[in-house]
Amino acid sequence: MIKLKISLILTSLLLCSFVWAKKPSEHTHIYKNLDYLELSSAQHERMKQILLEYKKKFDHYYEKRKKEEKKLQKLMQKEHFDKEEYEEIAEEIYEDSIELEAKTLKKIHGVLTPQQRELFSHYLKEWQVE
């Protein structure tokens, strides 16, 4: 009886391993990795410049966002909640993120070929500023 139970468990595990096994895919995408675009050396250099500039601007945006979020925290701690001020600050954070995202994507768009833009568009969500 014990041998039967052990063999049933082993058989179940074996069958489950086939179900859970990852199927090999042609392309495994890594977050914000642009290798799939097969950039030329000139495109690669331009993208490098764009992304370095993006990093600097993102760092500035992030610091500003932290300050604005502290203002939101203070608003919440006050006796009276100022809805209008909260909305202004929250909208400013959102608008800054959209502006940074749009400017960066415009520059990237200018570097890519139509075929590369098609491929890039599938991973657009990765480039949203949060």
N, C-alpha and C positions, 0 to 999 in steps of 0.2 A: 504494500500500500504506500509506503514511504517512497519507494522507487518510482511509483506511478506519479505521485505528487511532484517529486523533483523533476521528472521528465516533462510533466505538464508545464511547470514553471519555466524550465529552460526553453521549451518549445515556444511558449508565449513570449519570452524575452527575445528570442531569435526573430519571431515574426514582427514584433514591435520595432526591433532595430531596423528592419527593412522599411517600415512605414516612416520612421523618424529620420532615416538617413537623408542627408541633404543631396539633392540632385545636382550634379555639376552643371554650371551654367557657362555660357560662352563668355560672359563678362560680369565680373563682380566689381561693383562700384564702391569706391572708397570716398567718404564724405569730403567734399570740396577738392577732390583730386581731379585735375584736368587732363590726365594722360589720355583719356578716351577721345579727346578732341584731335589728337595728333597734330599739335601746333608746329608750325615752321619755326626756325630759330628766331626770326624777326618777331613773329607773333609771341613766342615764348618770352622774349625780352620785354616786349610791350606789356604783356600780361603781368610779368613780374613787377614792373614799375607801377601798374595800376593797383595791384594787390598790396604792395608796400605802402602806397598812398592811402589805400582803403584802411589798412591796419592803423595808420597814424590817426586818420579821421575817426575810425571806430573807437580808438582809445579815448580820444577827446569826447566823443559822443557818450561813451560809457561813464566817464567821470561826471559829465553834465547830468546825465540821467540819474546817477546816484544822488547828486545834490537835490535834484527835483523830487526824487522819491522820498528823501528826508523831509522835504517841505510837505509832501503829502502825509507823511506820518505825523508831523506836527499838527497839521490841520485836523487829523482824526483825534488827536489828543486834546484839542481845545474843547471848551465848554459848549461853544456854538459851532456847528459844522457849516462852513461856507462852501456851498455846492458850486457856485460860479467859479470861485478860485480853484477848487479841485478840478473842475472841468478844463479850465485854462491850462493848468500845469500838465494834466494828463494829455491834452491835445498837443501841447508843445512837445512833449516826449514823443508822441506818435508821429507828429509831423517831421521832427528831426530824423527819426529812423527811416521814414519813407523817403525823405530828401537824400539821405546818405545812400540808401539802397538804389534809388533811381539814377543818381549821378554815376555810381559805380557800374551799374548795369548798362548805362548808355555808353560808357567808355569800353566796356567789354564787348558790347554789340558792334562797335566800330572796328574792333580788331578781328572778329571772327568772320569766316566765310558763311554764305547761306546754309551750307550743309552743317557746319559746325554750330551755327545758331540753332538749327533744328535739334541737334544732339544736346546742346546746352540747355535748351528750353525744358527738357525732361527733368532736369535737376534744379530748376529755378528756385524751388522752395528752400534749398540749402543756403541760398544767398539772401534770404530775408533777414533783415536786421531785427534782432530781438532784444 
